[in-house]
Amino acid sequence: MTQTQFDLRETGAVIPLSNGPKYFNYFWLRDASTSSIDPQTRERIFDVSQLSDAPRARSLSFRDDMLVIDWEAEDSPSEVPLGLLEDIATTGRPADVAALPRRIWYSDHLPRIHRVSQADVINTAVGRAALTGALIQDGIAIVTDMDPSEDSLPNLVEAIGPVTPSGEGLFFNVRVEINPTNLAFTAGPLEMHTDLPGEEAAPGVQFLHCIENTVDGGASLFVDGIAVAMALKTEDPEAFDLLARHEIPFFYRHDTIDYLSHQKVIKTDQEGNVTGVTISQHLQDNMDLPQELLDTYYPAFIKFIRMMQMDRFVMKFRSEAGNCVVFDNHRIVHGREGYVAESGSRHLRGCYTDRAAMRSTYRIAMRNL
């Protein structure tokens, strides 16, 4: 391509690409240069704030799969991959293998829930890609054939990412306790919720390893929070907007901890797409929105909660010993039916890891396939 095909301007340049000419800012182009990243550490070694003047191109040219930029104030030209420019021009961001589309699901999802053995997750890239890919797309999966040892759960989690501590510590046990600090540690029903919204950054991915379950009742309940939020947006856009715009307080407190944070019940990205939900009536603090606003907020809030209890959304199944349900705590709303404590034993062991670690594991696993 010739020099005349580039439109060099004061603050950036218009570059001819496969889907037409696109404008790129000079600061961005200088930051995106291959020389800005150390090949060994893969960290940025160029500091754009150290430039004495705003960067400006003297000339641009294409060489192989690179855009070559000759800067007015620098001795050496820099290169920007054409593939990166094409991605930015098309989607606004670099290509990401982990940016998988979400698959919305409803109450009939159980036969299609992805299952992968613990051995495959720990020992193979295929298994790790299968588990983390399902978590990104569906928000939930089941790991089967869990080893019955004490190390079983940490061995599984650490194949995905480091165990994330919470107010409960590194691990927690879901079973009846004499002096429970959480409703989950009783035999009563547990309403639909996401975990620990009182923490400023609630845990990302939850693991629930079923060690034993011989009780009568106690079915596990799971809902795709995105599916419910999207249904609310269709049926009642004003209610959706209220829950997506305003933060409400959540807490988690007992003798040794006292957490308080504010969260939006429905989370959206910058394009307005639903990315997750946060809900927990048993950890919801007194609403501190203006009282006049509560005249409309409460009805929207109640409508959303009632929708999550509808049969069309709730997937129900019995937790089986040797399985571990893994799910996105910022998307999947879960609960439990009550059970008869004296009828047997029910013991689940749980912990968390980070959603960024989950996506990282997927990217690495895909490179190794």
C-alpha positions in Angstrom: 0.0 0.0 0.0 1.2 3.5 -0.7 1.8 6.4 1.6 -1.1 8.3 0.1 -3.6 5.7 1.5 -2.8 6.9 5.1 -4.5 10.0 6.4 -2.0 11.5 9.0 -3.8 13.9 11.3 -2.8 16.0 14.3 -3.8 13.4 17.0 -4.0 10.2 15.0 -4.1 8.5 11.7 -6.8 6.9 9.4 -5.5 3.5 8.5 -6.9 1.4 5.5 -8.0 -2.0 6.8 -10.0 -4.9 5.4 -13.4 -3.5 6.5 -12.5 0.1 5.5 -10.5 3.0 6.8 -10.4 3.3 10.6 -9.0 6.1 12.8 -6.4 5.3 15.5 -5.1 7.7 18.1 -1.3 8.2 18.2 -1.0 7.6 21.9 -2.8 4.3 21.5 -0.6 3.3 18.6 2.6 4.1 20.5 1.3 2.1 23.5 0.4 -0.8 21.2 3.8 -1.1 19.6 5.5 -4.5 20.0 8.5 -2.8 21.5 6.4 -1.6 24.4 6.2 -5.1 25.9 9.2 -7.0 27.4 9.3 -10.4 25.6 10.6 -12.1 28.7 8.3 -10.7 31.4 5.4 -9.8 29.0 5.0 -6.6 31.0 4.8 -3.1 29.6 8.2 -1.4 29.6 7.1 1.7 27.8 5.7 4.6 29.9 3.6 6.9 27.7 3.6 9.5 30.4 7.4 10.0 29.9 7.0 11.4 26.4 7.9 15.1 26.4 5.4 15.8 23.7 2.3 14.1 22.3 3.4 11.5 19.7 2.9 12.2 16.1 3.7 10.0 13.1 6.0 11.2 10.3 5.0 8.3 8.1 3.2 5.0 8.1 3.7 1.9 6.0 2.7 -1.8 5.9 5.4 -4.5 6.1 4.3 -8.1 6.1 1.7 -8.3 8.9 2.8 -5.1 10.7 2.0 -1.4 10.6 5.3 0.4 10.7 5.3 3.8 12.3 8.1 6.4 11.9 7.6 8.8 14.8 8.6 12.5 14.5 10.3 12.6 17.9 11.9 9.1 18.0 14.9 7.7 16.3 13.5 4.2 15.9 10.2 3.2 14.2 7.7 1.0 16.0 5.5 -1.8 14.8 1.9 -2.7 15.6 0.4 -6.0 14.5 -2.2 -5.7 11.8 -4.3 -8.4 13.4 -4.6 -6.2 16.5 -5.7 -3.2 14.4 -8.3 -5.4 12.7 -9.7 -6.6 16.0 -9.9 -3.1 17.4 -11.6 -1.9 14.3 -14.1 -4.7 14.4 -15.0 -5.3 18.0 -13.3 -2.4 19.9 -10.9 -4.7 21.8 -8.2 -7.3 21.2 -9.4 -10.9 20.3 -9.8 -13.1 23.4 -10.2 -16.8 23.2 -12.0 -16.7 26.5 -14.6 -14.2 25.4 -17.1 -17.0 24.7 -20.8 -16.2 24.2 -23.0 -16.9 27.2 -25.6 -19.7 26.8 -28.8 -18.8 28.6 -30.5 -21.8 30.2 -33.7 -22.6 32.1 -35.2 -25.3 34.3 -34.7 -28.1 31.8 -30.9 -27.6 31.6 -29.9 -30.6 33.8 -29.6 -33.2 30.9 -27.2 -30.7 29.1 -25.1 -29.6 32.1 -21.5 -30.3 31.3 -19.8 -33.1 33.3 -16.1 -33.8 33.4 -14.1 -36.1 35.7 -11.8 -34.7 38.3 -8.9 -36.7 36.9 -9.4 -35.1 33.4 -9.5 -31.6 34.9 -6.3 -32.2 37.0 -4.3 -34.1 34.4 -5.4 -32.8 30.9 -5.7 -29.5 29.1 -8.8 -31.0 27.4 -10.5 -31.5 30.8 -9.5 -28.0 32.0 -10.7 -26.4 28.8 -14.0 -28.3 29.1 -14.7 -27.3 32.7 -13.7 -23.6 32.4 -15.3 -23.2 29.0 -18.6 -24.5 30.4 -18.3 -22.1 33.3 -17.7 -19.2 31.0 -20.6 -20.1 28.7 -23.2 -21.7 31.0 -22.0 -20.5 34.4 -22.2 -24.0 35.9 -20.8 -27.5 35.5 -20.3 -30.7 37.5 -17.0 -32.5 38.2 -17.5 -36.2 38.7 -15.6 -39.0 40.3 -14.1 -36.8 43.0 -11.4 -38.5 45.1 -12.8 -39.0 48.6 -9.6 -37.8 50.3 -9.2 -34.5 52.3 -7.1 -33.1 49.5 -9.7 -33.8 46.8 -11.3 -30.4 46.7 -8.1 -28.3 46.9 -6.5 -30.5 44.2 -9.4 -29.8 41.9 -9.6 -26.0 42.6 -5.9 -25.5 42.2 -6.1 -27.0 38.7 -8.2 -23.9 37.9 -6.8 -21.2 40.2 -5.7 -20.5 43.8 -8.2 -20.9 46.5 -9.7 -17.5 47.3 -10.2 -16.7 51.0 -13.5 -15.4 52.2 -15.1 -14.5 55.5 -15.4 -18.3 56.1 -11.6 -18.8 55.5 -10.3 -21.0 52.7 -12.8 -23.8 53.0 -16.2 -24.2 54.6 -18.5 -27.1 55.4 -22.2 -27.1 54.6 -23.8 -29.3 57.3 -25.9 -29.0 60.4 -24.1 -27.2 63.2 -25.1 -26.7 66.8 -24.4 -23.0 66.7 -24.7 -22.0 63.0 -23.3 -18.7 61.7 -25.0 -19.1 58.4 -28.5 -20.4 57.4 -26.7 -22.9 55.1 -25.4 -24.6 58.2 -29.0 -25.6 59.3 -31.4 -28.2 57.8 -33.9 -25.5 56.8 -34.6 -24.4 53.3 -32.2 -21.9 51.9 -33.6 -19.2 49.7 -32.2 -18.4 46.3 -29.0 -16.3 46.6 -25.5 -15.5 45.5 -22.8 -16.0 48.1 -21.2 -13.3 50.3 -22.5 -10.1 48.7 -21.4 -8.3 51.9 -17.8 -8.6 50.8 -16.6 -5.7 48.7 -15.5 -8.2 46.0 -17.6 -11.3 46.4 -16.0 -14.6 45.5 -16.1 -15.4 41.8 -16.3 -19.2 41.2 -17.8 -21.5 43.8 -17.1 -25.2 44.3 -19.4 -27.5 46.3 -18.1 -31.0 46.8 -20.7 -33.4 48.0 -19.0 -35.8 50.4 -22.2 -37.4 51.7 -25.9 -37.1 51.2 -28.3 -39.7 52.6 -31.0 -37.4 54.0 -34.6 -37.1 53.0 -35.1 -33.9 51.0 -32.5 -31.1 50.6 -32.7 -30.9 46.8 -30.2 -28.4 45.3 -31.6 -25.5 43.4 -29.9 -23.5 40.7 -31.0 -20.6 38.5 -29.3 -18.8 35.6 -29.5 -15.2 37.0 -28.9 -13.8 33.5 -31.9 -15.6 32.1 -34.1 -14.1 34.8 -32.7 -10.6 34.4 -33.2 -10.7 30.7 -36.8 -11.9 31.1 -37.4 -9.0 33.6 -35.9 -6.6 31.0 -38.4 -7.8 28.4 -41.4 -7.9 30.7 -40.7 -4.7 32.8 -37.9 -2.5 31.5 -38.4 0.1 34.2 -38.0 -2.5 37.0 -34.9 -3.8 35.2 -33.4 -0.3 35.0 -34.0 0.3 38.8 -32.2 -2.9 39.8 -29.3 -2.3 37.3 -28.8 1.4 38.3 -28.9 1.5 42.1 -26.8 -0.2 44.7 -28.2 -1.6 47.9 -26.5 -2.8 51.1 -25.6 -6.3 52.0 -23.9 -7.5 55.2 -22.2 -10.6 56.7 -21.7 -10.5 60.4 -21.3 -12.7 63.4 -19.0 -12.7 66.5 -15.7 -12.2 64.7 -16.6 -10.5 61.4 -18.7 -7.5 60.3 -18.8 -7.0 56.5 -20.9 -4.4 54.7 -20.9 -3.4 51.0 -23.2 -2.1 48.4 -24.0 -4.0 45.2 -26.2 -3.7 42.2 -28.7 -6.5 42.0 -28.3 -6.7 38.2 -24.9 -6.1 36.7 -24.5 -4.9 33.1 -21.5 -4.1 30.9 -20.9 -0.8 29.1 -23.1 -2.0 26.2 -26.0 -2.7 28.6 -25.7 -6.5 28.4 -26.5 -8.4 31.5 -23.3 -9.9 33.0 -24.5 -11.2 36.3 -26.6 -10.7 39.4 -26.2 -10.3 43.2 -29.0 -11.3 45.5 -29.4 -12.6 49.0 -32.4 -11.8 51.2 -30.8 -13.3 54.3 -27.7 -11.1 53.9 -29.6 -8.0 52.7 -29.2 -5.0 55.0 -31.8 -2.2 55.6 -32.3 -0.4 52.3 -30.6 3.0 52.4 -31.9 4.4 49.1 -34.1 7.5 49.3 -37.5 6.6 50.7 -39.3 8.1 47.7 -37.2 5.9 45.4 -38.1 2.8 47.4 -41.7 3.4 46.3 -40.7 2.0 42.9 -37.5 0.1 43.8 -39.2 -2.4 46.3 -41.8 -3.5 43.8 -39.1 -4.1 41.2 -36.9 -5.9 43.7 -39.8 -8.2 44.8 -40.8 -8.9 41.2 -37.3 -10.1 40.4 -37.1 -12.3 43.5 -40.5 -13.9 42.7 -39.4 -14.5 39.1 -36.3 -16.4 40.3 -38.7 -18.8 42.1 -40.7 -19.6 39.0 -40.6 -23.2 37.8 -39.5 -22.2 34.3 -36.2 -20.9 35.7 -35.3 -23.3 38.6 -33.1 -26.3 37.9 -33.5 -28.9 40.7 -31.5 -32.0 41.4 -30.1 -34.1 44.3 -26.5 -33.6 45.2 -24.6 -36.9 44.8 -21.6 -38.0 46.8 -18.5 -37.9 44.6 -19.7 -34.9 42.5 -18.6 -31.3 42.8 -20.9 -28.6 41.4 -18.9 -25.6 40.2 -20.6 -22.4 39.3 -20.1 -18.6 38.7 -21.1 -16.9 41.9 -21.8 -13.7 40.0 -24.3 -15.3 37.7 -25.8 -18.5 39.1 -28.3 -18.1 41.9 -28.6 -21.1 44.2 -30.5 -22.4 47.1 -31.7 -25.6 48.8 -34.9 -27.3 49.9 -35.2 -28.1 53.5 -34.4 -31.7 54.7 -34.9 -34.0 57.7 -31.6 -33.8 59.6 -32.3 -37.0 61.5 -32.9 -39.0 58.4 -29.2 -39.3 57.5 -26.1 -37.3 56.8 -25.6 -34.4 54.4 -22.1 -32.9 54.1 -20.8 -30.6 51.4 -17.4 -28.9 51.4 -16.9 -25.7 49.6 -14.5 -23.0 48.6 -13.9 -20.4 45.9 -11.5 -19.3 43.2 -11.3 -16.1 41.1 -13.2 -15.7 37.8 -10.0 -14.1 36.2 -8.1 -17.3 37.2 -10.9 -19.4 35.5 -10.5 -17.5 32.3 -6.7 -17.6 32.5 -6.9 -21.4 32.8 -9.1 -21.6 29.8 -6.7 -19.5 27.7 -3.7 -21.6 28.7 -5.5 -24.8 28.2 -6.6 -23.8 24.7 -3.0 -23.0 23.8 -2.0 -26.5 24.7 -4.7 -28.4 22.7 
